[in-house]
Amino acid sequence: MTALVGMSAPKAEWDARLAEVGPIEARRVFLDDFTDKDIALVPSEAAAGRTVVLSFKTGASTWAQVANGQRDADAKAAFATLQGYGVPVYVTAHHEPIASQSNPLVGDKGSAAEYAGMLDHLAAVAAGYSVVRWGSIFNGYAFSTGPMGLSDDVIGQWLPVALQMNLDFVAADTYQTDKDTVLARMQGFVAWAQRVGYSGRLGIGEFGTYDGAALTAAIGYAQGTGLFDFLLAFNSNVNNRDGRSWQLTGDRLTAFQQAVLEAKAAPAPPDPADQIAQLQAQVADLTAQLEQSQTERSALTTQLAQATADLAAAQAATAVVKADRDALAAKISTALHDLGA
């Protein structure tokens, strides 16, 4: 499956950044709370041919409060709104939950266990809404194979196996550093999924590279795995690091546009409805063949029984003829003996 290639940008910059890059396949939308009115961007994005990856924050609520059901009414209202729009949406709550690399089991709104509890609780809520693809968007550096990476044990406290089973996707937000490339972090991400046995879909919620070659390498790798559903560049000067801008310009812009074109040109995945129809037709054909075979077998069984009966009758008739022949031979022998006498 080919991943959707898209981007995120602050709402105030979106139109300008979109005009620069041209048509894309997906947009990341950030919401401060389940009640954020910008959820209304979803239908217009869908009308423009873009799938939305939606990131809720939890407002003033802690993760424990959300896990305890205190925000269920607001979450259900948001999910019902998305259901009403009638288009699939990737959804998470509180992306990049780790607050500090120096204390990797604590986040802005609680502990790793409380984050996991929140996502698990909301997964059960989201299960009632067919358009919601529920998942996690985690800190990308956690999957680095370099010094910034975290152990599977630490990541597992945020994303325990029991939670993974209830997620449609796990994604990461990741950026190039002087010590780490986005490609290396993607590779570490895939390796983590394979080690822990996560079989759901993967995604990149936002990423930034230093140059076009690094962007091409990262997207090319991700597309080659067939494991990713979306790859979203962060296209803005906001949150620049070490004097570097993440806005797509120059060779990065060219590389990104080429990646979008290649993704759009990739064969569309089979329509599940078409696959089901094809399988139903195959089942019907095999059933007909089986029934025909059973009919033919029944006819052959009847023929075999008749042939067996005919054989038995022939054998009986042969026995009678032999007995008659033996009796006649005996009579002839007796007559010849009498004439000789």
C-alpha positions as CSV (number, residue, x, y, z in Angstrom):
1,M,0.0,0.0,0.0
2,T,1.3,3.5,-0.9
3,A,1.3,6.0,1.9
4,L,-0.5,9.4,1.4
5,V,2.0,12.2,1.2
6,G,0.9,15.5,2.7
7,M,1.8,18.2,5.2
8,S,0.9,20.3,8.2
9,A,1.3,24.0,8.7
10,P,-0.2,26.5,11.1
11,K,-3.7,27.5,10.1
12,A,-2.7,31.1,9.4
13,E,0.0,29.8,6.9
14,W,-2.0,27.0,5.3
15,D,-3.2,28.7,2.2
16,A,0.2,30.1,1.4
17,R,2.1,26.9,2.0
18,L,-0.5,24.9,-0.1
19,A,-0.1,27.4,-3.0
20,E,3.6,26.8,-2.9
21,V,3.6,23.0,-2.9
22,G,0.5,22.4,-5.1
23,P,-2.0,19.5,-4.7
24,I,-1.3,17.1,-1.8
25,E,-3.0,14.0,-0.4
26,A,-3.4,14.6,3.3
27,R,-3.4,17.4,5.9
28,R,-2.6,17.3,9.6
29,V,-5.0,19.3,11.7
30,F,-4.2,20.2,15.4
31,L,-7.1,20.8,17.8
32,D,-6.7,22.1,21.4
33,D,-9.6,20.1,22.8
34,F,-12.4,17.7,21.8
35,T,-14.7,20.8,21.6
36,D,-12.4,22.7,19.1
37,K,-14.4,24.2,16.3
38,D,-11.7,23.6,13.7
39,I,-13.0,20.0,13.5
40,A,-15.2,21.6,10.8
41,L,-12.1,21.7,8.5
42,V,-12.6,18.0,7.8
43,P,-15.3,18.1,5.2
44,S,-13.7,20.9,3.2
45,E,-10.4,19.0,3.2
46,A,-12.2,15.9,2.0
47,A,-13.9,17.8,-0.7
48,A,-10.4,19.0,-1.9
49,G,-9.3,15.3,-2.0
50,R,-7.2,15.4,1.2
51,T,-7.4,12.9,4.0
52,V,-7.2,14.5,7.5
53,V,-5.0,13.3,10.3
54,L,-6.5,14.9,13.4
55,S,-4.7,15.5,16.7
56,F,-6.7,16.4,19.7
57,K,-5.3,17.8,22.9
58,T,-7.3,17.3,26.0
59,G,-7.8,21.0,27.1
60,A,-7.5,21.4,30.9
61,S,-8.1,17.7,31.5
62,T,-5.4,15.3,32.6
63,W,-4.9,12.0,30.9
64,A,-6.2,10.2,34.0
65,Q,-9.4,12.2,33.9
66,V,-10.0,11.3,30.3
67,A,-9.2,7.7,31.0
68,N,-11.8,7.8,33.8
69,G,-14.5,8.9,31.4
70,Q,-14.8,12.5,32.5
71,R,-14.5,13.7,28.9
72,D,-16.6,10.9,27.2
73,A,-19.5,13.2,26.4
74,D,-17.2,15.7,24.5
75,A,-15.2,12.9,22.8
76,K,-18.4,11.2,21.7
77,A,-19.7,14.5,20.3
78,A,-16.5,15.0,18.4
79,F,-16.6,11.5,17.0
80,A,-20.3,11.8,16.1
81,T,-19.4,15.0,14.2
82,L,-16.7,13.1,12.3
83,Q,-19.2,10.3,11.6
84,G,-21.6,12.8,10.2
85,Y,-19.0,14.0,7.7
86,G,-18.8,10.4,6.4
87,V,-15.1,10.3,5.5
88,P,-12.4,8.3,7.1
89,V,-10.2,10.3,9.5
90,Y,-7.0,9.3,11.4
91,V,-7.5,10.5,15.0
92,T,-5.3,10.6,18.1
93,A,-5.2,12.4,21.5
94,H,-2.1,14.3,22.6
95,H,0.6,13.6,20.1
96,E,4.2,13.4,21.2
97,P,3.3,12.8,24.8
98,I,6.8,12.7,26.3
99,A,7.6,16.1,27.8
100,S,11.3,15.7,28.3
101,Q,14.0,13.3,27.1
102,S,15.5,13.5,30.6
103,N,12.4,12.1,32.2
104,P,10.9,9.8,29.5
105,L,8.1,8.3,31.6
106,V,6.4,11.6,32.3
107,G,4.3,13.9,30.0
108,D,2.5,17.2,30.1
109,K,-0.7,15.6,31.4
110,G,0.4,12.6,33.3
111,S,2.5,9.5,33.4
112,A,3.1,6.9,30.7
113,A,0.6,4.5,32.2
114,E,-2.0,7.3,32.3
115,Y,-1.4,8.1,28.6
116,A,-1.8,4.4,27.7
117,G,-5.0,4.3,29.8
118,M,-6.4,7.3,28.1
119,L,-5.7,6.0,24.6
120,D,-7.2,2.6,25.5
121,H,-10.3,4.1,27.0
122,L,-10.8,6.4,23.9
123,A,-10.2,3.4,21.6
124,A,-13.3,1.8,23.1
125,V,-15.3,5.0,22.6
126,A,-14.0,5.4,19.0
127,A,-15.0,1.8,18.2
128,G,-18.6,3.0,17.9
129,Y,-17.7,5.3,15.0
130,S,-16.8,3.6,11.7
131,V,-15.0,6.6,10.2
132,V,-12.5,7.0,13.1
133,R,-9.1,5.4,12.6
134,W,-7.8,5.6,16.2
135,G,-4.1,5.6,17.0
136,S,-1.1,7.1,18.7
137,I,1.3,9.7,17.3
138,F,4.4,9.3,19.4
139,N,7.7,11.1,19.8
140,G,9.9,10.1,16.9
141,Y,13.2,10.3,18.6
142,A,12.2,7.4,20.8
143,F,12.8,5.0,17.9
144,S,16.2,6.4,17.1
145,T,19.0,3.8,17.1
146,G,21.3,6.6,18.3
147,P,21.8,8.1,21.8
148,M,18.3,9.8,21.8
149,G,16.5,6.5,21.3
150,L,14.5,4.9,24.1
151,S,14.4,1.2,25.1
152,D,11.6,-1.1,24.1
153,D,10.7,-1.3,27.8
154,V,10.3,2.5,28.1
155,I,8.3,2.7,24.9
156,G,6.3,-0.2,26.0
157,Q,5.1,1.6,29.1
158,W,3.6,4.3,26.8
159,L,2.4,1.8,24.2
160,P,1.9,-1.6,25.9
161,V,1.0,-4.6,23.8
162,A,-2.6,-4.6,25.2
163,L,-3.1,-1.1,23.9
164,Q,-1.4,-1.8,20.6
165,M,-4.1,-4.4,19.9
166,N,-6.7,-1.7,20.1
167,L,-5.0,0.9,17.8
168,D,-5.5,1.2,14.1
169,F,-2.2,2.9,13.7
170,V,1.0,4.0,15.5
171,A,2.7,7.1,14.1
172,A,5.7,9.3,15.0
173,D,6.7,12.9,14.6
174,T,10.3,13.1,13.8
175,Y,13.0,15.6,12.6
176,Q,16.5,15.4,11.3
177,T,19.3,16.3,13.8
178,D,23.1,16.6,13.4
179,K,23.3,13.1,14.9
180,D,20.3,11.5,13.3
181,T,18.5,11.4,10.0
182,V,14.7,11.0,9.5
183,L,15.5,7.9,7.4
184,A,17.4,6.3,10.3
185,R,14.5,7.1,12.7
186,M,12.0,5.6,10.2
187,Q,14.2,2.5,10.0
188,G,14.3,2.3,13.8
189,F,10.5,2.8,13.9
190,V,9.9,-0.1,11.6
191,A,12.4,-2.3,13.5
192,W,10.6,-1.5,16.8
193,A,7.3,-2.6,15.2
194,Q,8.8,-5.8,14.0
195,R,10.5,-6.5,17.4
196,V,7.4,-6.0,19.5
197,G,5.1,-7.7,17.0
198,Y,2.9,-4.7,16.2
199,S,0.9,-5.6,13.1
200,G,-1.2,-2.4,12.6
201,R,-0.4,0.4,10.2
202,L,2.4,3.0,10.7
203,G,2.5,6.7,9.9
204,I,4.6,9.8,10.1
205,G,2.6,12.7,11.6
206,E,5.2,15.3,10.8
207,F,8.8,15.4,9.8
208,G,11.5,17.7,8.7
209,T,14.8,17.2,6.8
210,Y,17.8,19.4,6.1
211,D,17.7,18.9,2.3
212,G,15.9,17.4,-0.6
213,A,18.1,14.3,-0.8
214,A,17.3,13.4,2.9
215,L,13.6,13.9,2.2
216,T,13.6,11.7,-0.9
217,A,15.5,9.0,1.0
218,A,13.1,9.0,3.9
219,I,9.9,9.0,1.9
220,G,11.4,6.4,-0.6
221,Y,12.2,4.1,2.3
222,A,8.8,4.4,3.9
223,Q,7.0,3.8,0.7
224,G,9.1,0.8,0.0
225,T,8.0,-0.9,3.2
226,G,4.3,-0.7,2.4
227,L,3.7,-0.3,6.1
228,F,2.8,3.4,6.2
229,D,-0.5,5.0,5.7
230,F,0.6,8.7,5.7
231,L,3.8,10.7,5.5
232,L,3.3,14.4,6.5
233,A,6.0,17.1,6.2
234,F,5.9,20.0,8.6
235,N,6.0,23.0,6.3
236,S,6.6,26.1,8.4
237,N,9.2,28.4,10.0
238,V,7.4,27.8,13.3
239,N,9.4,25.6,15.8
240,N,12.6,26.1,13.9
241,R,15.6,24.4,15.6
242,D,19.2,25.5,15.7
243,G,18.5,28.2,13.1
244,R,17.1,25.7,10.6
245,S,13.8,26.2,8.9
246,W,11.4,23.4,8.2
247,Q,9.6,25.3,5.5
248,L,9.7,23.5,2.2
249,T,11.8,25.6,-0.2
250,G,14.5,24.9,-2.8
251,D,15.4,21.3,-3.3
252,R,13.3,20.2,-0.4
253,L,10.2,21.7,-2.1
254,T,11.1,20.0,-5.4
255,A,11.7,16.6,-3.7
256,F,8.4,16.9,-1.8
257,Q,6.4,17.7,-4.9
258,Q,8.0,14.7,-6.7
259,A,7.1,12.5,-3.8
260,V,3.5,13.6,-4.0
261,L,3.4,12.9,-7.8
262,E,4.9,9.5,-7.3
263,A,2.4,8.6,-4.6
264,K,-0.5,9.8,-6.7
265,A,0.7,7.8,-9.7
266,A,1.0,4.6,-7.6
267,P,-1.7,2.0,-8.3
268,A,-4.7,2.4,-6.1
269,P,-5.1,-0.3,-3.4
270,P,-7.9,-2.8,-4.3
271,D,-11.3,-1.8,-3.2
272,P,-12.4,-4.1,-0.3
273,A,-15.9,-4.3,-1.8
274,D,-14.5,-5.5,-5.1
275,Q,-12.3,-8.0,-3.3
276,I,-15.2,-9.3,-1.4
277,A,-17.3,-9.6,-4.6
278,Q,-14.5,-11.5,-6.4
279,L,-14.1,-13.9,-3.4
280,Q,-17.9,-14.5,-3.3
281,A,-17.8,-15.3,-7.1
282,Q,-14.9,-17.7,-6.5
283,V,-16.8,-19.4,-3.7
284,A,-19.9,-19.7,-5.8
285,D,-17.9,-21.2,-8.7
286,L,-16.2,-23.7,-6.4
287,T,-19.5,-24.6,-4.8
288,A,-21.0,-25.3,-8.3
289,Q,-18.0,-27.4,-9.2
290,L,-18.3,-29.3,-6.0
291,E,-22.0,-29.9,-6.6
292,Q,-21.3,-31.0,-10.1
293,S,-18.6,-33.3,-8.9
294,Q,-21.0,-34.8,-6.3
295,T,-23.6,-35.3,-9.0
296,E,-21.1,-37.0,-11.2
297,R,-19.8,-39.1,-8.3
298,S,-23.4,-40.2,-7.6
299,A,-23.9,-41.2,-11.2
300,L,-20.6,-43.1,-11.2
301,T,-21.6,-44.9,-8.0
302,T,-24.9,-46.0,-9.6
303,Q,-23.1,-47.2,-12.7
304,L,-20.6,-49.1,-10.5
305,A,-23.4,-50.8,-8.6
306,Q,-25.1,-51.8,-11.8
307,A,-21.9,-53.1,-13.2
308,T,-21.2,-55.1,-10.0
309,A,-24.7,-56.6,-10.2
310,D,-24.2,-57.4,-13.9
311,L,-20.9,-59.1,-13.1
312,A,-22.5,-61.1,-10.3
313,A,-25.3,-62.2,-12.7
314,A,-22.8,-63.1,-15.4
315,Q,-20.7,-65.1,-12.9
316,A,-23.9,-66.9,-11.8
317,A,-24.9,-67.7,-15.4
318,T,-21.4,-68.9,-16.1
319,A,-21.6,-71.3,-13.2
320,V,-25.0,-72.7,-14.5
321,V,-23.6,-73.2,-18.0
322,K,-20.5,-74.9,-16.5
323,A,-22.7,-77.2,-14.4
324,D,-24.9,-78.0,-17.5
325,R,-21.8,-78.7,-19.5
326,D,-20.3,-81.0,-16.9
327,A,-23.6,-82.9,-16.6
328,L,-23.8,-83.3,-20.4
329,A,-20.2,-84.5,-20.5
330,A,-21.0,-87.1,-17.8
331,K,-24.0,-88.3,-19.8
332,I,-21.9,-88.6,-23.0
333,S,-19.2,-90.5,-21.1
334,T,-21.8,-92.9,-19.7
335,A,-23.4,-93.5,-23.2
336,L,-20.0,-94.2,-24.8
337,H,-19.3,-96.7,-22.0
338,D,-22.5,-98.5,-22.5
339,L,-22.0,-98.8,-26.3
340,G,-18.6,-100.3,-25.7
341,A,-20.0,-102.8,-23.4
